Amino acid sequence: MGPTVVIVDDHAGFRSMARRLLEDSGFDVVGEVGDGASAVAAVSALGPRLVLLDIQLPDMDGFAVAEALAAAGSPSVIVLISSRSAADYGLRLARSPARGFLAKADLSGRSLTQLLEATA
């Protein structure tokens, strides 16, 4: 199997679509969660290579989750995702410990593979 992934998004439909897309591209989706607190717990328990992390979550935003994971020493590569464009987040993206950003419309196995290779 390919790189392990935890998908974090509050929309079950998006998580399901992302799972299919990533598994079809050779990724091993080891977990899906719908909020920030569950994301921190899942990443700690599952130790994925990659965390696909939505910025807009019900309990805390993806930036706060990324900060919490970094503070906990997580070695996972964090990729923030959003239905909005990167320009909407400005300097918050640059200051985030996340290693990449993808608009949800641009999500693909190839784009994630390129981000992982760039951070290797």
WOQUIVEN-V952834 format. One record per backbone hydrogen bond with DSSP energy under -1.0 kcal/mol. NH is the residue of the N-H (numbers start at 1). CO is the residue of the C=O. E is the energy in kcal/mol with one decimal. If there is no record, write none. Layout:
((NH & CO & E) (NH & CO & E))
This chain:
((2 & 26 & -1.4) (5 & 28 & -2.1) (6 & 50 & -1.8) (7 & 31 & -2.4) (8 & 52 & -3.2) (9 & 33 & -2.3) (15 & 11 & -2.3) (16 & 12 & -2.5) (17 & 13 & -2.2) (18 & 14 & -3.1) (19 & 15 & -2.5) (20 & 16 & -2.2) (21 & 17 & -2.6) (22 & 18 & -2.9) (23 & 19 & -3.1) (24 & 20 & -2.4) (26 & 23 & -1.5) (27 & 22 & -2.6) (28 & 3 & -2.6) (30 & 5 & -2.4) (31 & 5 & -1.1) (33 & 7 & -2.4) (39 & 35 & -1.6) (40 & 36 & -2.2) (41 & 37 & -1.9) (42 & 38 & -2.9) (43 & 39 & -2.7) (44 & 40 & -1.9) (45 & 41 & -2.3) (46 & 42 & -3.0) (47 & 43 & -2.1) (50 & 4 & -1.9) (51 & 77 & -3.0) (52 & 6 & -2.5) (53 & 79 & -2.8) (54 & 8 & -2.5) (55 & 81 & -2.1) (62 & 55 & -2.4) (65 & 61 & -1.9) (66 & 62 & -2.7) (67 & 63 & -2.2) (68 & 64 & -2.4) (69 & 65 & -2.6) (70 & 66 & -2.4) (71 & 67 & -2.7) (72 & 68 & -1.6) (73 & 70 & -1.4) (74 & 69 & -2.4) (77 & 49 & -2.9) (79 & 51 & -3.0) (80 & 100 & -2.4) (81 & 53 & -2.4) (82 & 102 & -1.2) (88 & 85 & -1.2) (89 & 86 & -1.8) (92 & 89 & -1.8) (93 & 90 & -1.2) (95 & 91 & -2.3) (99 & 78 & -2.5) (102 & 80 & -2.4) (104 & 82 & -2.9) (106 & 103 & -2.0) (107 & 104 & -1.4) (112 & 108 & -2.0) (113 & 109 & -2.5) (114 & 110 & -2.4) (115 & 111 & -1.8) (116 & 112 & -2.5) (117 & 113 & -2.5) (118 & 114 & -2.0) (119 & 115 & -1.2))
